[in-house]
């Protein structure tokens, strides 16, 4: 199996406490999880931010890492 081939992939959208739409893509590879989260608005105020997280055992931990990076970049704060 090619290490770049994924086993499973899902995408979900949610609205956060700042009323921004966040798209979360969870990708399961053979040996780890990767989560990519983005805020990308098509109307003012324009925002284009992203965060990436990985974890060898848990999609949830990868998502937390990705959201932490996203919130730090977009709002200057860490998401708990």
Residue, then its C-alpha position, 0 to 999 in steps of 0.5 A: x500500500x502506498x503510504x499516501x493512500x488514505x483509508x477513510x475521509x470525512x468532511x463536516x462543517x460547523x459554526x463556531x462561537x465567532x459565527x464563522x463557518x469551519x470546515x473540518x476534513x478528517x483523513x485516516x491513513x494506515x499509520x496516523x490521522x490528519x485533520x485539516x480545518x479551514x475558515x474561508x469566507x466568500x463575503x466581507x469580512x474576508x477570512x482565510x485561515x487554516x490549521x493542520x493537526x496529526x496524531x498516530x492514534x486519535x482523530x480527536x487529538x489531531x482535530x484538537x491540534x488543528x483547531x488550536x493552530x486555527x484559533x491562534x492564527x485567526x483570533x490570536x488565542x488558543x482553543x481549549 
